[in-house]
Amino acid sequence: MSGKRGRSLCAIILAAGKGTRMKSDLAKVLHPVCGKPMLSYSVELARTVGADRVIVVIGHQADLVRETFRDQGLMFVEQREQLGTGHAVLQAREMFRDYDGLILILCGDVPLLLPETVRSFIKHHIVSRSTVTVLTTLMEDPSGYGRVIKREETGEVLRIVEEKDATPDEKKTGEINTGIYCVESRFLFEAVAEIRNENAQREYYLTDIIEIARKKGFKVGSLVAPDPGEVMGINTVEDLERASRIRSDLHGEDWKPGPET
């Protein structure tokens, strides 16, 4: 994907969380899926789709994460305070000071996402000439997830609302944010610097870049991932076991993403 239509691609992987619901002191992204730290799958995915550079935002047990991935050519930035996903991305700004291209934002706790889904996502972003594109999915029970609010007539993304900030009507929406984005680099770091924490969690939400883009007159796109299970985030031990079973059943324990086609 790197260089396609003259566009370069880099990736930011968000991997700073502690994962309190895992009931373990181990950083969430180091918990094993089929015998490998779950962060491994996001790193492999980024490389498979052609990311020239992979920057990992770390926080909880930062030194252990660095040590675990020390020989993989990754770049690390540390989020010392857990102030939200927007704040996490902002920590990587200096690494992209002279970069003008696409940034793929991935989550370190989503180990089932497939390369073909991400390739389609990046292609959609480029072809639609969007400034920001968000990967979404449809869920029968969207409880706990940020809702994607669209204009009914056109399907255009208006904003993403975290559940704790959503109105009763907004909570009825079944389309949810997966936390995965493709963004033009120059816009991204201007936007995350503008995010405010005026919400129920008092956090700096990356989702706010949608409204910032719209206010500036930029195009916001979306693509629906057809399988909600593929974009499942790991939050509990039960999620971890389920993800391991799925990977083992579909690919075998030694499965790795294949070369880019």
N, C-alpha and C positions, 0 to 999 in steps of 0.2 A: 504493500500500500504506500510505502514511502516513495515520494516523488510522483505519484499518480496525479496526472493533470497538473504537474508542477507544484504539488503541495507536499510539504514535509509533515511528518507526524511524530509527536512525542507523547508520552503517557505519564500521568500522575496517578499513583495508586494510594488511596487513603487507607492507612493501616495503623492509626494511632490509638484506637480504642482499647480499653481494658477488657470489655466483655463481661460485665458483672454477672449476667445471667448464666454464664458458663460454669459458675460455682468453682472457679479455679483461679489461682494467682497468675497463671500463665497468660501472657498476652493472647488475645483471641486469635490473631492471625497465625500464631504458632501452633495452634491445636491441629493435630494430624487428620487429614482426609486421605484414606487409602495409603497411610504410611508416610505422607509428605505434609509439611506445614501448609495449611490452606492458602497462605499467601503465594506459595509456589505457582498455583494455577493462574492467578492473576498476572504474575510476572511472565509466565510462559505464553499466556494469551496476548499480552502486549507485544511481545517479541514476534509471535506468530503473525499478527496482523500488520507488522512492519514498523513498529515504533523505533525510531533512531536512538532515543534516550528514554530511560525509564526512571522516574523519580518516585521514591517511596516516602510518604509522610508518616513518620513514626512518632510514638509518644510513650505509652506504657511499655516498660522493659525495652526501651530504645536500644540499649547496648546489646541485649540478647538478640534482638531482631537483626541488628547490624552483623553480629558475629555469625548468626545462622546463615546469612546470605552474603557473607564477606567476599566470596570468590565469583560472584555472578555479574559483576560489572554494573551494579546498580548505583544510583546516587540517592543519598538520604538527606532529608531535612527533618528537623524535630519540631513537633508542636508541644511545647512544654506545658501549656495549659489547655485543657480540653474545652474550647470555647465554641465548638461547632464546625461543621464541614466547610463553611465559607472561610473561616479563620484558618482551617487546615490548609486549604489551597493557597491562601495568601502567603504562607510560609515558604512556598516554592518560587515566589516572584523573582528573586534575584537570579535564580538559575535560568530564567527565560528573558533576561533583560534585552538581549540582542536577537531574540528568536521571533520570527514571523511565520507562523504556520498553524497547523491544527494541534489541539491538545485533546487527547482522549482521557477522560477521567473515569477510573475504575475503582471498585471497592475491593479491598483485600480480603473480605469475608464472603465473596460470591464465587465459589469454586466450580460451579456447573455451567457457566456461560460459555457458549461455543464460538469458535473463531468465525464460522460462517454468519452467525448473527451479527457479530461486531463488524465484519466486512460490509454487510448490507447496510448497517447503521452508518458507517463512515461514508459509504457511497451515497446514501440518501442525503446526508449533510452536504456533501460537495455538489451533487446534482441540483438540489433545491436552493443552493446559494444562501443557506441560512448562516446566521452568526452564532446561534446556539441551537443545538438539537439535543433533545432528551429522549432516552430510551424508556418507554413505559410498558405496562402490561395490564391485562384485564383480570380482575379477581372476583370470584363470587363473594368472598368475605374480605373486604379491604381493610378491616380493622387494624389499627396500628401503623398504617402507612400514610405517607403524604399523598393527597389527592391532586390529580391533574385536572385543572379547570379549563374548559375549552369554550370557544364561541360556538353555539349550536349550529348556526347557519354554515359556517366555513370549516369547523373543526380546528381552528387556529388556537394554539396554546396561549392562554391569557396569564396564568400564574399557577404555581404549585403551592398548596396549602398543607402545612403539617397538621396532623389529626387534632392535636391539642388546640390549634388555632382555627379549626374549621367550624363553619356554621352547621346546623343540622341538615340543611339542604346539600351543602358541599360534601358532607359525610356520606350521602347517598351515591356519590360518584364511585363507579367501580374501576376506573382507570387510575393506576397508581404509578408513582415515581420509583424507578429502580435505583436511582442514585448514580446512573451512568450517563455521561454527557460527552458530546463532541463540541468543542468551542474554538472559535478563532482566538489565538493567543493574545493579541493586542487588546481585544475587548475584555477577555477574561480577567486580567489582572487590574484593569481599570475598574471593572465592575465589583470584584471582591473587596476592593478598597473602599467602596461606597456602601457596603452592606451594614445595616444597623441591627442591633439585637433587641428590637422592640417587639417581643413575642413572649408567649407563655413560658418558654424555656430559658429566656434571656441568652440565647445563643445566636451566633452569626451563621445563618442558614445559606448554604450554597444555592438553594432553590430560588433565592431572591434575585439571582442574575436574570431570571426569566422576565420579571417585571422591569428590571433595569434596562434590559435590551429593548423591550417594547416601548418604554418611555423615550428611549433615544432613537426610535424609529427603525430598529434593526429587526430582521426577520428571525422568528423563533419557530423551529420545526420540532417534529416528534416522529418516532417510529414505534409501533407496538410490537414487542417481542411476543411471538405466538404462544410460547409455552411459559406460563408463570413459574414453573418449577426451575427453569433454567436460570432465572434471575433471583432465585431465593437467597436471601442473606442468612448467614449462620448466626443465630443469637443464643441458642441453648444447646445442651448436650444432645437432646433429641434431634435437633436440626443437623448436628454434626454426624450423628449416626445415620440419618436419612440420606445425607449427601454422600457419605461413604458407600452406602448400599447402591445408590443410583449410579455412581461412577463405576463401581465394581461390576454391576449388572450390564451396563451399557458398553463399557470399554475394557473391562478387566483391570486388575489392580495396578498394572504397569502402564496404563494408558497415558499417553502424552499427546498434546496437539500436534497434528502433522504439519509438514511444510506448507507454506502459503502456495495456493494454486492460482 
